[in-house]
Amino acid sequence: MPVVTVDWWKGNDRQKRADLVGELTATVARIAGCPTDAVTVLVRDIEQDHWGRGGVLADAPAPVSVDRSPVLADVPHQGSAPR
C-alpha cells in the first residue's frame, strides 16, 4: 500500500489538491502495479514562514541577484579571430 506525502505552500485551492491527488494516485498505481484504492496521498499545506530554503524562510524577500552571464560581444565565436 503506497503512501505519498506532499508538502507544499499553503494557498492552493481544493481543485488543485484534487488534481494533484488524482494524478499522483494514477501514476503510483501504474508504476507500483496496484489498484488505485491502495494508494494513499497526504497533502500538507505549509505556511511560507514555516518553510526554509538556503538558510532563509520562504516568506523573506528574495535577495537581488546580479546577472553574471557573459555579454554576447565578449564571447568568442567559432572561426573568429581573437580580439
PyRosetta script that sets phi, psi and omega in degrees:
from pyrosetta import init, pose_from_sequence

init()
pose = pose_from_sequence("MPVVTVDWWKGNDRQKRADLVGELTATVARIAGCPTDAVTVLVRDIEQDHWGRGGVLADAPAPVSVDRSPVLADVPHQGSAPR")
pose.set_psi(1, 97.9)
pose.set_omega(1, -179.7)
pose.set_phi(2, -67.5)
pose.set_psi(2, 140.5)
pose.set_omega(2, 174.4)
pose.set_phi(3, -124.2)
pose.set_psi(3, 124.2)
pose.set_omega(3, 179.8)
pose.set_phi(4, -113.8)
pose.set_psi(4, 130.6)
pose.set_omega(4, 177.5)
pose.set_phi(5, -116.4)
pose.set_psi(5, 129.1)
pose.set_omega(5, 179.0)
pose.set_phi(6, -119.3)
pose.set_psi(6, 123.4)
pose.set_omega(6, 172.1)
pose.set_phi(7, -104.4)
pose.set_psi(7, 124.8)
pose.set_omega(7, 175.5)
pose.set_phi(8, -144.7)
pose.set_psi(8, 165.6)
pose.set_omega(8, -176.4)
pose.set_phi(9, -65.0)
pose.set_psi(9, 140.1)
pose.set_omega(9, 176.7)
pose.set_phi(10, -62.0)
pose.set_psi(10, 143.3)
pose.set_omega(10, 176.8)
pose.set_phi(11, 127.2)
pose.set_psi(11, -12.9)
pose.set_omega(11, 175.8)
pose.set_phi(12, -75.6)
pose.set_psi(12, 139.7)
pose.set_omega(12, -175.1)
pose.set_phi(13, -80.9)
pose.set_psi(13, 173.3)
pose.set_omega(13, -177.4)
pose.set_phi(14, -58.2)
pose.set_psi(14, -39.9)
pose.set_omega(14, -179.3)
pose.set_phi(15, -63.6)
pose.set_psi(15, -40.6)
pose.set_omega(15, 177.9)
pose.set_phi(16, -64.2)
pose.set_psi(16, -40.6)
pose.set_omega(16, 177.0)
pose.set_phi(17, -63.7)
pose.set_psi(17, -42.3)
pose.set_omega(17, 179.1)
pose.set_phi(18, -63.6)
pose.set_psi(18, -41.9)
pose.set_omega(18, 178.0)
pose.set_phi(19, -62.8)
pose.set_psi(19, -44.1)
pose.set_omega(19, 179.8)
pose.set_phi(20, -61.2)
pose.set_psi(20, -48.0)
pose.set_omega(20, -179.6)
pose.set_phi(21, -61.1)
pose.set_psi(21, -43.7)
pose.set_omega(21, 180.0)
pose.set_phi(22, -63.1)
pose.set_psi(22, -46.6)
pose.set_omega(22, -179.3)
pose.set_phi(23, -65.5)
pose.set_psi(23, -46.3)
pose.set_omega(23, 179.7)
pose.set_phi(24, -63.5)
pose.set_psi(24, -42.1)
pose.set_omega(24, 179.7)
pose.set_phi(25, -60.2)
pose.set_psi(25, -47.6)
pose.set_omega(25, -179.2)
pose.set_phi(26, -62.3)
pose.set_psi(26, -43.5)
pose.set_omega(26, -178.5)
pose.set_phi(27, -67.2)
pose.set_psi(27, -47.1)
pose.set_omega(27, -179.3)
pose.set_phi(28, -63.7)
pose.set_psi(28, -43.4)
pose.set_omega(28, 179.4)
pose.set_phi(29, -61.3)
pose.set_psi(29, -41.3)
pose.set_omega(29, 179.8)
pose.set_phi(30, -64.8)
pose.set_psi(30, -46.8)
pose.set_omega(30, -177.4)
pose.set_phi(31, -71.6)
pose.set_psi(31, -40.7)
pose.set_omega(31, -178.3)
pose.set_phi(32, -79.4)
pose.set_psi(32, -15.3)
pose.set_omega(32, -178.6)
pose.set_phi(33, 68.4)
pose.set_psi(33, 39.6)
pose.set_omega(33, -179.9)
pose.set_phi(34, -126.5)
pose.set_psi(34, 163.8)
pose.set_omega(34, 176.5)
pose.set_phi(35, -68.9)
pose.set_psi(35, 152.4)
pose.set_omega(35, -178.5)
pose.set_phi(36, -61.4)
pose.set_psi(36, -30.7)
pose.set_omega(36, -178.7)
pose.set_phi(37, -74.0)
pose.set_psi(37, -3.8)
pose.set_omega(37, 174.8)
pose.set_phi(38, -90.4)
pose.set_psi(38, -8.9)
pose.set_omega(38, -177.1)
pose.set_phi(39, -95.2)
pose.set_psi(39, 130.2)
pose.set_omega(39, 175.9)
pose.set_phi(40, -113.1)
pose.set_psi(40, 131.9)
pose.set_omega(40, 177.3)
pose.set_phi(41, -121.0)
pose.set_psi(41, 124.8)
pose.set_omega(41, 176.6)
pose.set_phi(42, -107.9)
pose.set_psi(42, 126.4)
pose.set_omega(42, 178.5)
pose.set_phi(43, -114.6)
pose.set_psi(43, 119.8)
pose.set_omega(43, -178.9)
pose.set_phi(44, -113.7)
pose.set_psi(44, 121.5)
pose.set_omega(44, 176.9)
pose.set_phi(45, -86.2)
pose.set_psi(45, 124.0)
pose.set_omega(45, -177.1)
pose.set_phi(46, -115.0)
pose.set_psi(46, 130.6)
pose.set_omega(46, 174.9)
pose.set_phi(47, -64.7)
pose.set_psi(47, 144.4)
pose.set_omega(47, -178.5)
pose.set_phi(48, -62.7)
pose.set_psi(48, -27.3)
pose.set_omega(48, 178.6)
pose.set_phi(49, -81.8)
pose.set_psi(49, 4.0)
pose.set_omega(49, 173.3)
pose.set_phi(50, -112.6)
pose.set_psi(50, 16.1)
pose.set_omega(50, -174.1)
pose.set_phi(51, -132.2)
pose.set_psi(51, 121.0)
pose.set_omega(51, -179.9)
pose.set_phi(52, -117.1)
pose.set_psi(52, 147.4)
pose.set_omega(52, 177.8)
pose.set_phi(53, -149.3)
pose.set_psi(53, 132.0)
pose.set_omega(53, 179.2)
pose.set_phi(54, 63.8)
pose.set_psi(54, 25.0)
pose.set_omega(54, 177.4)
pose.set_phi(55, 87.9)
pose.set_psi(55, 2.8)
pose.set_omega(55, 178.7)
pose.set_phi(56, -131.1)
pose.set_psi(56, 155.2)
pose.set_omega(56, 176.8)
pose.set_phi(57, -73.1)
pose.set_psi(57, 147.2)
pose.set_omega(57, -175.4)
pose.set_phi(58, -65.6)
pose.set_psi(58, -21.0)
pose.set_omega(58, 179.6)
pose.set_phi(59, -87.7)
pose.set_psi(59, -0.5)
pose.set_omega(59, 177.5)
pose.set_phi(60, -74.5)
pose.set_psi(60, 145.9)
pose.set_omega(60, 178.2)
pose.set_phi(61, -59.9)
pose.set_psi(61, 140.9)
pose.set_omega(61, -180.0)
pose.set_phi(62, -69.7)
pose.set_psi(62, 136.9)
pose.set_omega(62, 177.4)
pose.set_phi(63, -67.5)
pose.set_psi(63, 148.6)
pose.set_omega(63, 178.2)
pose.set_phi(64, -73.3)
pose.set_psi(64, 126.0)
pose.set_omega(64, -179.9)
pose.set_phi(65, -102.2)
pose.set_psi(65, 146.0)
pose.set_omega(65, 178.8)
pose.set_phi(66, -97.4)
pose.set_psi(66, 129.0)
pose.set_omega(66, 178.8)
pose.set_phi(67, -74.8)
pose.set_psi(67, 114.7)
pose.set_omega(67, -178.8)
pose.set_phi(68, -107.8)
pose.set_psi(68, 18.5)
pose.set_omega(68, 178.8)
pose.set_phi(69, -72.2)
pose.set_psi(69, 146.8)
pose.set_omega(69, -177.2)
pose.set_phi(70, -66.1)
pose.set_psi(70, 146.9)
pose.set_omega(70, 175.3)
pose.set_phi(71, -77.5)
pose.set_psi(71, 137.5)
pose.set_omega(71, -175.2)
pose.set_phi(72, -53.7)
pose.set_psi(72, -37.0)
pose.set_omega(72, -179.0)
pose.set_phi(73, -66.7)
pose.set_psi(73, -23.2)
pose.set_omega(73, -178.3)
pose.set_phi(74, -87.2)
pose.set_psi(74, -8.6)
pose.set_omega(74, -178.0)
pose.set_phi(75, -92.5)
pose.set_psi(75, 122.1)
pose.set_omega(75, 179.3)
pose.set_phi(76, -65.4)
pose.set_psi(76, 141.0)
pose.set_omega(76, 179.7)
pose.set_phi(77, -99.8)
pose.set_psi(77, 145.7)
pose.set_omega(77, 179.6)
pose.set_phi(78, -56.1)
pose.set_psi(78, 128.6)
pose.set_omega(78, 176.9)
pose.set_phi(79, 85.0)
pose.set_psi(79, -2.7)
pose.set_omega(79, 179.2)
pose.set_phi(80, -94.6)
pose.set_psi(80, 152.5)
pose.set_omega(80, 179.9)
pose.set_phi(81, -74.7)
pose.set_psi(81, 144.9)
pose.set_omega(81, 177.7)
pose.set_phi(82, -64.4)
pose.set_psi(82, 150.9)
pose.set_omega(82, -178.8)
pose.set_phi(83, -90.1)
pose.dump_pdb("model.pdb")
